[in-house]
Amino acid sequence: MAVSTGMSFLISTLLALSLFSVMQLNSKWLTSSSVLVIGTGFLGSVLFTLSLTVSFIVYKFSKYLYNQSITHLTCLQ
């Protein structure tokens, strides 16, 4: 099931912030054994993927805004 770009941004942002905060709150427990450290590495890779998704969407949106502003400025001249 595909979602729109805005919804993808919202979901990725909320999941990334939630995962980051849970990892910070449980950092002592997550590093208490070697199995949990490996699991924490997996959670870190999920966090990286979510933040990469968010930054790609922000990049596309800023590129769109830049193109719109250039078009608007050229129409004014």
Secondary structure, DSSP 8 states (H G I E B T S, - for coil): ----HHHHHHHHHHHHHHHHHHHHHTHHHHTSSHHHHHHHHHHHHHHHHHHHHHHHHHHHHHHHHHHHHHHHHHHH-
